[in-house]
Amino acid sequence: MEIRVNVEAWPQYDKEFLVQWGGFIPYWVAEFEDGSLIDHLAERYGFGDLRPMGGTVEDGVYCYPEDDDLPHILSMETPLGVLYQFPYGIVAIPDGEGKPHLVTRMD
């Protein structure tokens, strides 16, 4: 699995810092093989169900009404689509083709 680092959106940080900002989530995504990525991450996270927090993800940018758009830090291709990590512990988890991402906090 390749971790794509969005250095263009975060030029004030070096690539290694941005990778470390991802914490354990990239490791957990790399473990995923099949089934529900949402369920897999919820199990690995260990704090119960992942709760949706609203907003949308468009081209790797988290959008929420009345907030500035937030570009992703990291992205990873999964069998279900692209997972995005954002600042503030926000993660957009794909749920399969044609389905919206689950946007949740995992901090």
C-alpha positions, 0 to 999 in steps of 0.5 A, spaced: 500 500 500 502 506 498 501 512 502 500 519 498 503 525 502 499 531 500 506 536 501 503 541 496 497 543 500 502 543 507 508 546 504 510 548 511 511 541 513 516 536 511 514 529 508 516 525 514 512 529 519 506 529 515 507 521 514 507 521 522 501 525 523 497 519 520 499 515 526 497 508 526 491 509 521 496 507 515 498 501 518 491 499 520 489 500 513 495 496 510 492 490 514 485 490 511 484 485 506 476 484 505 469 486 508 468 492 511 473 497 512 469 501 516 468 495 521 476 494 521 478 501 523 472 501 528 475 494 531 482 496 531 481 503 533 477 500 539 473 506 542 466 503 539 462 505 533 465 510 528 460 516 528 459 520 522 460 527 523 457 530 517 460 534 511 463 531 504 469 529 501 470 532 494 477 531 490 481 529 497 478 536 500 473 536 506 468 541 506 463 543 511 458 548 511 461 555 514 468 552 515 474 553 510 475 547 506 480 542 509 485 539 504 487 532 506 494 530 509 495 523 507 491 518 502 491 511 501 488 507 495 484 501 498 479 495 495 473 500 497 476 506 494 481 512 497 481 513 504 483 520 506 486 523 513 485 530 515 488 535 520 484 534 527 483 527 527 478 527 521 478 521 517 474 519 510 473 512 510 471 509 503 465 504 503 465 502 496 464 504 489 458 509 488 457 510 496 459 516 500 465 516 505 464 515 512 467 522 515 469 521 522 474 523 528 479 518 530 483 522 534 
